[in-house]
Amino acid sequence: MPTAIEYFKFLPKTNCGECGHPTCLAFAMQLANQKASVEECPYVDEEAKRTLQESSAPPVRGVTVGAGEGSFRMGEETVLYRHERRFVNPTAYAVAIPDVLPAEQLKALAQSYLDMSFERVGMTFDIDMFAVFNASGDAERLRSAAVALDGMCSKPLMLIGAGAEDLRPAAEALQASRPLLYGADKGSISSMAALAAELGLPLALRDGSLEGMAELVEAARGQGAEDLVLDLGSDSMRHVLERNTVARKASLKRSFKGLGYPLMNLVGSGEEAMKLAMLSTMKYGSLVVFDSLEPQQALPLMTLRQNIYTDPQVPIQVKQGLYPINGPGEDSPLLFTTNFSLTYFTVRADIEKSRIPVWLQVVDTEGLSVLTAYAANKFGHEHVAAAFEASSALESTSGPVVAPGMVAKMSGKLEEAVGRKVLVGPMESGSLPKFLKNLGV
């Protein structure tokens, strides 16, 4: 990525401030940190813009699959390790559906995957994509199955066939939905790449060697296909680790454009598939395709993905506000906690377990936990009082205010600030059910 000085060379150096920054150098520093766009400067000429955009493009090309609400983006990665900055586009998970299934059975199978949805710390996990493969060998049957799936959900589709003629009817029918075409190899690269270029669709290439893949990429680009996804094989965990890592390093460290594309793995089903999927998620895979996937397999896999692709510098946060739990009334107790999502959802779950009606005030601590926020002076009595005022919490209940046991020291000053008795709750939220039942409210 260009440095601030390299950006600065192309700027007008007038310090006009029209970009929203006080000086051109300050703007260049924001560009280098990817916190601004060169389009924000009205005085950079078009040639300079093109030069800067090309030089600042991510070493892994961004590829969009699907259209509209259900679409997702792959690639655009700039680092090998998430602590360096962060990973950008989370791994997508797809399940395969054969076109040989009768229409009703096909829809029932797809619906079972659509119903496989989970919520964790305020985020919803579900399947990202359906991969329709031409098991019948009949191009028209593939088209019919793909059209049926496209009509019942907004999920993007991947069309899997032996060659361009197998995929053409389905690809033309779903062109507006932007499906991913799979998978061009040495024998079919010319016709598959031509089809992808003609319809403006992303294309997946498959080759088990890095050298062979680089040749396929060159051939595809020669046909006009630019949005590519690379399948380097998933025959073993060793090969997934080696090939994915070498491809990412080659594109990031050596600026080798021949492998600078999103990576994918077809992993099959069963226990071995889960191992391959987890490894692909941890080591640079942008798309993982299963033959089948059970809920008990999907949840831990999607949790792993969430942990990897959460920005390590920005904790997951809950919006500040007053949250009713178990149907509270005017005399229900008023508890408060920080907006660190893990803290909030843990406290909420323990309150729900008690079945006692409670008001829970979430205080904005910039995503810090209770003790960390208290030590950083972001969770003092004045912050809690301000949060109560903003949400009119004290007007919603006449019940007791309960402070977390870990910040018992603030209870006295909080009483003075809010003019109400403040009780000290347990040190750990796991003790809340017993504590709330003993309050007798």
Secondary structure, 3 states (H helix, E strand, C coil): CCCHHHHHCCCCCCCCCCCCCCCHHHHHHHHHCCCCCHHHCCCCCHHHHHHHHHHHCCCCCCEEECCHHHCEEECCCCCCCCCCCCCCCCCEEEEEEECCCCHHHHHHHHHHHHCCCEEECCEEECCCEEEEECCCCCHHHHHHHHHHHHHHCCCCEEEECCCHHHHHHHHHHCHHHCCEEEEECCCCHHHHHHHHHHHCCCEEEECCCHHHHHHHHHHHHHCCCCCEEEECCCCCHHHHHHHHHHHHHHHHHCCCHHHCCCEEEEEECCHHHHHHHHHHHHCCEEEEEECCCCHHHHHHHHHHHHHHHCCCCCCCECCCEEEEECCCCCCCCEEEEECEHHHHHHHHHHHHHHCCCEEEEEECCCCCCHHHHHHCCCCCHHHHHHHHHHHCHHHHCCCCEEECHHHHHHHHHHHHHHCCCEEECCCCHHHHHHHHHHHCC
